[in-house]
Amino acid sequence: MSDKIKKGDFVELDYSGYVKEGNILFETTLEKTARDNGAFNSKAKYQPIVICIGEHQLLPALDNFLEGKETGKQLKTELKTEEAFGKKSAKLIKIIPTKVFKKDNIEPQKGLQVNIDGQYGMIISAGGGRVVVDFNSALAGKEVYYELKPNRIVTDSKEKIENYLSLMMNIGKEQMKIEVKDSKATITLPAMLPEQLTKPLSEKIVSLTGIKSAEFDNKAVVDSPKA
């Protein structure tokens, strides 16, 4: 039986994103799709994600598109440049002295992906003591389309919390321990967090999941999984 998706629902979702020109796959949750498009990455985890509708954990246009749709249905939507990754900006193409790269023992070459002060870009030319780096997204200026399948609406509080934290904090579910009893959640993470972080997170979790309380156990941490 299918359910209609509404704002605030946690939805398990499979999706694939393509550049419209050339039908080029750039992301997917499906291993078969990656293999069929010659884009399989042995280091990637191919599995559905769980998002909260209205929290814009995907592109806002996709979030809005999913609202009101039925679970179990195969869907497709096209996004214009402005709805997807934006237009290319000349302000994000910067000239950087070659010495900046040399001090880190990097030989600047055209096409090289670089990280400058936490900002990722690609070198588009190098020479004469200057390197031109494009910090625009590789998908900027592209029209894209997505194929999506909302599999189900998640109702379990623990599953909602672990998926929300996994996306928000970029940590694996195996790295956290969550116990929910009498609508009260106790959360243990791999590292202790200051109250200025745990307090707003707790409030957000309560508002999104409908439980009575969410507390972070800062007296214990989850051991890192053994290799």
MARKETOR-970608 format. One line per 4 residues: number of its first residue (from 0); their letters; for each residue x, y, z of N, C-alpha, C, CB. Coordinates in steps of 0.02 Angstrom, whole numbers, plus 50000, padded with zeros to 5 digits. Glycine has a CB too. Layout:
REM MARKETOR-970608
NUM> A> X,Y,Z,X,Y,Z,X,Y,Z,X,Y,Z | ... .
This chain:
REM MARKETOR-970608
0> MSDK> 50042,49940,50000,50000,50000,50000,50044,50062,50000,49952,50000,50062 | 50030,50109,49956,50070,50170,49951,50043,50224,49998,50072,50196,49879 | 50087,50267,50020,50069,50323,50063,50088,50388,50029,50102,50318,50133 | 50050,50441,50041,50068,50506,50015,50118,50539,50061,50006,50550,50005 .
4> IKKG> 50170,50567,50031,50223,50599,50069,50204,50670,50088,50290,50598,50029 | 50215,50687,50151,50200,50755,50173,50261,50785,50209,50138,50756,50219 | 50260,50849,50216,50315,50884,50250,50324,50856,50321,50301,50960,50253 | 50386,50843,50339,50401,50816,50405,50409,50740,50405,50348,50835,50453 .
8> DFVE> 50388,50707,50350,50397,50634,50346,50470,50617,50336,50354,50605,50288 | 50491,50562,50366,50556,50533,50351,50545,50480,50297,50590,50501,50417 | 50580,50486,50242,50568,50443,50184,50631,50408,50163,50540,50485,50126 | 50627,50341,50154,50682,50303,50126,50679,50310,50050,50679,50227,50147 .
12> LDYS> 50736,50331,50021,50735,50352,49951,50794,50323,49912,50737,50428,49947 | 50779,50297,49853,50831,50282,49804,50827,50335,49749,50823,50209,49774 | 50885,50356,49724,50883,50407,49671,50947,50404,49630,50874,50477,49702 | 50941,50431,49569,50998,50438,49524,50994,50505,49491,51000,50380,49471 .
16> GYVK> 51051,50540,49487,51054,50606,49456,51094,50604,49392,51082,50657,49503 | 51069,50636,49339,51101,50636,49274,51108,50708,49248,51062,50593,49224 | 51164,50721,49214,51169,50782,49174,51126,50772,49112,51244,50799,49156 | 51082,50819,49099,51034,50811,49045,51069,50804,48977,50986,50872,49042 .
20> EGNI> 51119,50845,48964,51155,50840,48901,51202,50780,48903,51196,50905,48887 | 51187,50729,48865,51227,50668,48863,51204,50614,48910,51297,50685,48879 | 51152,50628,48951,51126,50578,48998,51183,50548,49040,51089,50523,48961 | 51223,50592,49069,51282,50570,49107,51265,50564,49181,51341,50619,49097 .
24> LFET> 51273,50503,49209,51259,50491,49279,51313,50524,49322,51256,50415,49294 | 51291,50562,49374,51341,50592,49419,51332,50570,49492,51337,50667,49415 | 51275,50540,49509,51267,50511,49576,51208,50463,49576,51256,50567,49629 | 51214,50411,49618,51160,50362,49623,51166,50324,49689,51162,50314,49563 .
28> TLEK> 51110,50299,49713,51110,50255,49771,51108,50182,49750,51050,50271,49817 | 51105,50169,49685,51095,50102,49659,51158,50074,49625,51037,50102,49609 | 51182,50018,49650,51243,49988,49622,51233,49968,49549,51264,49927,49663 | 51175,49939,49532,51163,49917,49463,51164,49976,49415,51096,49880,49459 .
32> TARD> 51134,50032,49436,51134,50092,49394,51205,50117,49383,51091,50148,49426 | 51245,50117,49436,51315,50138,49430,51353,50094,49381,51350,50138,49498 | 51344,50028,49387,51378,49981,49342,51354,49989,49270,51367,49909,49366 | 51288,49996,49261,51261,50002,49194,51285,50065,49158,51185,50002,49197 .
36> NGAF> 51303,50116,49197,51325,50180,49168,51401,50189,49170,51292,50238,49204 | 51436,50135,49187,51509,50138,49188,51536,50184,49242,51535,50160,49122 | 51498,50192,49296,51518,50239,49349,51526,50205,49416,51467,50295,49355 | 51535,50139,49416,51540,50103,49479,51604,50121,49516,51537,50027,49467 .
40> NSKA> 51597,50133,49581,51654,50148,49624,51656,50097,49681,51649,50221,49653 | 51707,50057,49683,51711,50002,49732,51714,50028,49804,51772,49959,49718 | 51732,50092,49813,51736,50121,49880,51670,50152,49903,51792,50172,49883 | 51623,50159,49857,51559,50191,49873,51511,50141,49905,51528,50221,49810 .
44> KYQP> 51466,50166,49947,51413,50126,49977,51349,50140,49939,51404,50141,50053 | 51324,50089,49905,51262,50098,49867,51204,50072,49909,51265,50060,49799 | 51165,50118,49936,51108,50101,49978,51061,50161,49980,51132,50080,50049 | 50997,50148,49995,50949,50203,50000,50969,50250,50056,50877,50176,50011 .
48> IVIC> 50947,50313,50050,50956,50360,50104,50888,50376,50135,50992,50425,50079 | 50890,50400,50196,50828,50421,50229,50833,50496,50241,50816,50382,50297 | 50785,50534,50214,50785,50606,50222,50720,50628,50255,50793,50641,50153 | 50722,50687,50285,50663,50716,50315,50637,50770,50267,50677,50746,50386 .
52> IGEH> 50577,50761,50242,50548,50808,50194,50538,50876,50227,50481,50781,50166 | 50564,50927,50193,50560,50995,50219,50625,51019,50250,50506,50999,50270 | 50672,50973,50262,50736,50991,50292,50789,51005,50239,50760,50936,50338 | 50772,50996,50176,50817,51010,50119,50884,50974,50127,50829,51085,50113 .
56> QLLP> 50880,50910,50141,50940,50869,50146,50963,50846,50076,50928,50808,50191 | 50920,50857,50027,50938,50852,49957,50931,50923,49928,50893,50800,49918 | 50937,50930,49862,50923,50994,49831,50853,51016,49850,50932,50991,49754 | 50842,51079,49868,50775,51102,49887,50722,51086,49834,50776,51176,49898 .
60> ALDN> 50739,51089,49770,50690,51074,49718,50668,51002,49720,50720,51090,49649 | 50713,50956,49739,50694,50885,49745,50650,50875,49806,50757,50841,49750 | 50668,50909,49860,50628,50905,49921,50556,50927,49907,50659,50950,49977 | 50549,50983,49873,50482,51009,49856,50445,50962,49809,50488,51078,49825 .
64> FLEG> 50482,50932,49763,50451,50887,49714,50422,50825,49748,50503,50865,49662 | 50456,50799,49798,50434,50737,49831,50372,50746,49873,50490,50710,49873 | 50361,50807,49898,50303,50819,49940,50239,50807,49901,50304,50892,49969 | 50195,50765,49928,50132,50749,49895,50134,50688,49850,50109,50808,49856 .
68> KETG> 50195,50661,49837,50201,50602,49795,50187,50539,49836,50272,50599,49763 | 50177,50483,49801,50162,50420,49835,50224,50376,49839,50106,50382,49798 | 50229,50340,49894,50284,50293,49902,50275,50235,49854,50289,50268,49974 | 50332,50204,49835,50330,50146,49791,50325,50162,49717,50273,50103,49809 .
72> KQLK> 50321,50227,49700,50314,50248,49630,50382,50269,49602,50263,50306,49624 | 50393,50252,49539,50453,50276,49504,50438,50347,49478,50473,50228,49445 | 50482,50394,49494,50470,50464,49478,50529,50493,49439,50458,50505,49542 | 50515,50546,49403,50568,50580,49366,50553,50655,49366,50574,50553,49293 .
76> TELK> 50605,50695,49375,50597,50768,49372,50659,50800,49341,50583,50797,49442 | 50648,50851,49302,50703,50889,49271,50712,50954,49308,50689,50902,49195 | 50775,50973,49318,50790,51035,49354,50830,51082,49310,50830,51020,49419 | 50807,51144,49306,50846,51195,49271,50908,51212,49311,50803,51258,49258 .
80> TEEA> 50954,51245,49279,51018,51263,49311,51008,51296,49379,51058,51309,49266 | 50961,51344,49382,50951,51382,49444,50923,51337,49499,50903,51440,49431 | 50886,51285,49481,50857,51240,49530,50907,51187,49553,50794,51206,49502 | 50958,51176,49512,51006,51123,49525,51068,51150,49561,51026,51087,49460 .
84> FGKK> 51122,51160,49524,51185,51179,49556,51206,51250,49538,51239,51131,49536 | 51160,51289,49509,51173,51359,49496,51214,51372,49433,51208,51389,49554 | 51216,51435,49415,51256,51455,49357,51329,51463,49376,51229,51521,49327 | 51372,51458,49326,51443,51470,49340,51453,51543,49358,51487,51450,49278 .
88> SAKL> 51496,51555,49406,51510,51623,49428,51583,51641,49414,51494,51632,49503 | 51593,51697,49381,51661,51719,49367,51699,51735,49431,51660,51781,49321 | 51662,51751,49484,51693,51768,49548,51727,51707,49580,51642,51797,49595 | 51706,51647,49558,51734,51586,49586,51793,51559,49545,51680,51533,49592 .
92> IKII> 51814,51597,49495,51874,51580,49457,51929,51627,49481,51863,51586,49378 | 51980,51599,49514,52029,51641,49549,52100,51627,49526,52024,51630,49624 | 52141,51679,49528,52212,51673,49512,52251,51667,49577,52237,51734,49469 | 52291,51614,49582,52329,51600,49643,52402,51593,49625,52302,51535,49678 .
96> PTKV> 52447,51625,49663,52519,51619,49649,52542,51547,49652,52560,51662,49699 | 52587,51528,49607,52613,51459,49605,52646,51440,49671,52663,51452,49548 | 52676,51489,49706,52712,51474,49768,52666,51444,49822,52745,51538,49795 | 52601,51460,49818,52553,51432,49866,52551,51356,49860,52482,51461,49854 .
100> FKKD> 52557,51331,49798,52556,51258,49786,52625,51228,49801,52536,51243,49713 | 52677,51265,49784,52745,51239,49792,52762,51225,49865,52796,51288,49763 | 52735,51268,49910,52752,51258,49981,52722,51193,50008,52726,51317,50022 | 52671,51166,49974,52642,51102,49993,52665,51046,49947,52566,51107,49992 .
104> NIEP> 52719,51060,49909,52747,51010,49863,52697,50986,49811,52774,50951,49903 | 52655,51032,49787,52606,51016,49735,52629,51048,49670,52534,51040,49754 | 52633,51007,49618,52650,51033,49552,52585,51048,49515,52694,50980,49511 | 52567,51113,49509,52503,51130,49478,52499,51112,49404,52489,51205,49486 .
108> QKGL> 52447,51074,49387,52436,51054,49318,52363,51061,49300,52460,50981,49307 | 52349,51075,49237,52280,51082,49214,52241,51018,49228,52279,51100,49138 | 52181,51026,49256,52138,50970,49271,52146,50941,49340,52150,50916,49221 | 52196,50965,49378,52209,50939,49445,52157,50967,49494,52280,50957,49469 .
112> QVNI> 52127,50923,49535,52081,50944,49588,52121,50966,49648,52031,50885,49607 | 52105,51024,49675,52144,51051,49731,52097,51075,49787,52189,51109,49708 | 52126,51080,49847,52090,51105,49905,52130,51164,49933,52081,51050,49960 | 52101,51223,49926,52134,51284,49950,52093,51312,50008,52142,51336,49893 .
116> DGQY> 52121,51309,50068,52087,51335,50127,52017,51306,50135,52083,51411,50125 | 52011,51240,50122,51946,51206,50131,51899,51215,50073,51914,51230,50192 | 51920,51249,50020,51877,51259,49962,51904,51217,49904,51873,51335,49942 | 51861,51175,49875,51883,51130,49822,51873,51163,49753,51844,51064,49825 .
120> GMII> 51923,51152,49710,51919,51179,49642,51961,51138,49594,51942,51252,49642 | 51962,51159,49532,52001,51124,49480,52044,51175,49443,51954,51086,49431 | 52107,51158,49434,52153,51201,49397,52135,51201,49323,52227,51178,49407 | 52126,51261,49295,52110,51265,49223,52168,51291,49182,52049,51310,49213 .
124> SAGG> 52218,51320,49216,52280,51338,49181,52334,51353,49232,52269,51399,49134 | 52396,51343,49212,52453,51356,49256,52513,51378,49214,52471,51293,49298 | 52546,51431,49237,52605,51455,49200,52620,51527,49220,52594,51450,49125 | 52683,51547,49209,52703,51616,49223,52696,51635,49296,52661,51663,49182 .
128> GRVV> 52703,51585,49341,52699,51601,49412,52628,51608,49438,52736,51663,49426 | 52579,51594,49394,52509,51601,49415,52469,51538,49398,52476,51663,49382 | 52422,51521,49440,52379,51463,49429,52306,51487,49432,52392,51407,49483 | 52268,51470,49380,52196,51488,49378,52156,51428,49402,52175,51511,49306 .
132> VDFN> 52117,51439,49455,52078,51385,49485,52003,51402,49481,52099,51373,49558 | 51964,51354,49458,51892,51362,49454,51860,51329,49514,51864,51332,49387 | 51831,51369,49558,51799,51343,49619,51724,51332,49611,51811,51391,49677 | 51699,51339,49550,51629,51323,49537,51619,51247,49544,51607,51347,49467 .
136> SALA> 51558,51228,49563,51541,51156,49563,51549,51129,49492,51467,51144,49588 | 51571,51066,49487,51579,51035,49421,51512,51032,49385,51608,50964,49428 | 51457,51037,49422,51390,51034,49392,51359,51102,49383,51345,50991,49434 | 51395,51155,49400,51369,51222,49390,51357,51234,49316,51417,51275,49419 .
140> GKEV> 51301,51266,49301,51284,51282,49232,51252,51224,49194,51345,51302,49195 | 51241,51168,49228,51212,51109,49195,51137,51102,49212,51250,51045,49216 | 51098,51081,49163,51030,51059,49176,51034,50984,49191,50982,51074,49115 | 50997,50963,49242,51001,50893,49264,50931,50864,49270,51038,50888,49331 .
144> YYEL> 50929,50798,49276,50866,50766,49293,50880,50710,49343,50830,50738,49230 | 50828,50694,49381,50833,50642,49432,50779,50589,49422,50828,50672,49502 | 50798,50528,49431,50751,50473,49435,50749,50451,49509,50771,50412,49388 | 50689,50449,49537,50683,50437,49609,50630,50384,49623,50665,50501,49645 .
148> KPNR> 50641,50348,49678,50590,50302,49703,50587,50307,49779,50604,50229,49680 | 50536,50342,49806,50527,50342,49878,50500,50274,49900,50479,50398,49900 | 50541,50235,49934,50523,50166,49950,50469,50160,50004,50584,50128,49971 | 50478,50200,50057,50432,50193,50114,50439,50254,50159,50445,50128,50154 .
152> IVTD> 50389,50264,50201,50392,50315,50253,50417,50281,50317,50323,50349,50264 | 50469,50308,50347,50499,50280,50408,50458,50304,50468,50574,50301,50415 | 50439,50257,50510,50399,50274,50569,50436,50261,50635,50334,50235,50569 | 50488,50221,50633,50525,50203,50694,50568,50262,50717,50569,50141,50682 .
156> SKEK> 50560,50283,50780,50596,50341,50807,50671,50333,50805,50574,50355,50878 | 50695,50274,50824,50767,50262,50824,50796,50268,50753,50782,50192,50853 | 50761,50240,50705,50785,50243,50635,50786,50315,50610,50740,50200,50590 | 50736,50354,50630,50734,50425,50611,50795,50462,50639,50669,50459,50636 .
160> IENY> 50808,50451,50704,50863,50487,50737,50931,50469,50707,50862,50473,50812 | 50943,50404,50698,51009,50383,50674,51021,50407,50602,51017,50307,50677 | 50969,50409,50561,50977,50433,50493,50986,50509,50491,50918,50413,50450 | 50950,50544,50533,50957,50617,50536,51028,50636,50557,50905,50648,50583 .
164> LSLM> 51052,50604,50610,51119,50620,50635,51173,50598,50586,51131,50586,50702 | 51162,50542,50553,51211,50518,50504,51221,50568,50448,51189,50450,50475 | 51166,50597,50423,51171,50647,50369,51198,50714,50395,51102,50658,50337 | 51174,50735,50453,51193,50801,50479,51266,50803,50501,51148,50819,50537 .
168> MNIG> 51290,50747,50529,51357,50748,50558,51408,50707,50518,51354,50721,50628 | 51383,50676,50463,51427,50638,50419,51465,50583,50457,51477,50684,50384 | 51427,50545,50498,51457,50488,50533,51415,50426,50519,51462,50502,50609 | 51447,50368,50519,51412,50306,50505,51366,50286,50562,51462,50251,50491 .
172> KEQM> 51312,50251,50545,51265,50229,50596,51297,50181,50646,51204,50195,50563 | 51348,50144,50621,51382,50096,50666,51426,50133,50717,51426,50048,50624 | 51435,50199,50708,51475,50238,50754,51435,50272,50808,51514,50290,50715 | 51370,50258,50810,51328,50288,50862,51285,50234,50895,51284,50343,50833 .
176> KIEV> 51264,50249,50955,51219,50204,50992,51159,50245,51014,51255,50171,51054 | 51100,50222,50995,51038,50258,51011,50990,50210,51045,51007,50288,50947 | 50966,50231,51103,50916,50193,51139,50854,50237,51148,50943,50168,51208 | 50796,50209,51130,50733,50246,51138,50688,50205,51184,50699,50260,51070 .
180> KDSK> 50669,50235,51240,50625,50201,51288,50575,50251,51315,50666,50168,51345 | 50511,50233,51314,50458,50277,51338,50462,50346,51305,50462,50284,51415 | 50475,50345,51239,50479,50406,51199,50534,50454,51220,50413,50442,51202 | 50586,50425,51252,50645,50464,51271,50707,50432,51240,50652,50469,51348 .
184> ATIT> 50747,50472,51206,50805,50446,51171,50870,50464,51207,50808,50473,51099 | 50915,50415,51212,50982,50426,51237,51031,50411,51180,50998,50382,51301 | 51074,50460,51166,51117,50456,51107,51190,50457,51129,51103,50514,51057 | 51228,50407,51106,51300,50404,51119,51337,50406,51053,51320,50340,51160 .
188> LPAM> 51385,50452,51047,51423,50462,50985,51496,50443,50995,51417,50536,50961 | 51535,50442,50940,51606,50423,50946,51648,50475,50982,51636,50411,50877 | 51621,50536,50989,51658,50588,51025,51609,50631,51063,51700,50632,50975 | 51631,50658,51118,51589,50701,51159,51580,50769,51125,51617,50710,51229 .
192> LPEQ> 51520,50797,51130,51505,50861,51099,51489,50913,51152,51447,50855,51049 | 51507,50976,51140,51490,51029,51188,51415,51042,51189,51529,51094,51172 | 51392,51070,51244,51320,51082,51253,51292,51129,51201,51307,51110,51323 | 51333,51176,51177,51308,51222,51126,51291,51188,51060,51359,51277,51113 .
196> LTKP> 51315,51126,51052,51297,51086,50994,51241,51037,51012,51358,51048,50967 | 51247,51004,51069,51198,50952,51087,51129,50980,51102,51222,50912,51146 | 51126,51039,51131,51061,51068,51149,51017,51082,51087,51070,51133,51188 | 51043,51119,51037,51001,51130,50977,50987,51066,50939,51035,51180,50931 .
200> LSEK> 51035,51019,50939,51023,50955,50906,50967,50916,50940,51087,50913,50905 | 50968,50916,51006,50916,50882,51043,50847,50912,51028,50930,50885,51119 | 50844,50978,51028,50781,51012,51015,50756,50997,50944,50789,51088,51023 | 50802,50994,50897,50783,50980,50827,50757,50908,50821,50843,50990,50780 .
204> IVSL> 50791,50861,50853,50770,50791,50850,50700,50783,50880,50820,50747,50888 | 50687,50816,50936,50621,50812,50967,50568,50840,50920,50620,50850,51034 | 50582,50897,50889,50532,50929,50845,50519,50888,50782,50555,50999,50826 | 50570,50853,50757,50561,50815,50695,50531,50746,50707,50627,50808,50661 .
208> TGIK> 50547,50715,50763,50526,50645,50773,50465,50638,50817,50583,50607,50804 | 50449,50690,50857,50390,50685,50900,50402,50650,50966,50337,50651,50863 | 50465,50630,50981,50478,50599,51045,50478,50654,51100,50547,50561,51044 | 50479,50633,51163,50474,50680,51218,50540,50715,51233,50449,50645,51280 .
212> SAEF> 50595,50677,51227,50660,50707,51243,50715,50669,51208,50672,50708,51319 | 50771,50703,51197,50831,50672,51167,50891,50699,51205,50836,50687,51090 | 50929,50653,51235,50987,50673,51274,51050,50640,51246,50978,50655,51347 | 51104,50679,51244,51169,50652,51223,51207,50631,51285,51209,50704,51181 .
216> DNKA> 51230,50568,51284,51268,50542,51341,51341,50564,51334,51263,50464,51344 | 51359,50616,51370,51428,50641,51365,51474,50611,51418,51427,50716,51372 | 51450,50556,51449,51494,50520,51495,51525,50458,51462,51455,50500,51558 | 51502,50445,51400,51528,50386,51365,51532,50401,51291,51482,50324,51377 .
220> VVDS> 51575,50364,51257,51580,50369,51184,51578,50299,51154,51646,50407,51164 | 51556,50295,51092,51555,50231,51057,51625,50216,51033,51505,50232,50998 | 51649,50155,51045,51714,50135,51020,51713,50133,50944,51734,50066,51047 | 51768,50155,50913,51773,50152,50841,51771,50080,50818,51837,50186,50816 .
224> PKA> 51734,50065,50763,51730,49996,50740,51798,49971,50719,51682,49990,50681 | 51813,49909,50736,51878,49880,50718,51879,49862,50644,51894,49817,50761 | 51937,49872,50613,51945,49857,50541,51943,49782,50530,52011,49888,50513 .
